[in-house]
């Protein structure tokens, strides 16, 4: 998958003057992000956005994938953006595409 020019430029800037083993994206203290480093910033952002206390990074990921499928984005692109396989997208989100298929068939002129 290729990146948009602005995104590629962002990552090029992030790699500038870094050693090969350094984290691409690091925290303010220079340490790599890990699951524990994400937990509280995601909780703080969810609280600021007035989302339920149960919101996690994973539930936000699920919501985005659901929205992409509902918006009609093809499963290959959703899988690529999500960093997973088409098979996983179809297995867990395929039920969301049934209405799209029915609507597409209804638009066909037979």
Buried (B, 14 or more C-beta within 10 A) or exposed (E): EEEEEEEEEEEEEEEEEEEEEEEEEBEEEEEEEEEEBEEEEBBEEBEEEEBEEEBEBEBBEBEEBBEBBEEEEEBEEBBBBBEBEBEBBBEBBEEBBEEEEEEEEEEEEE
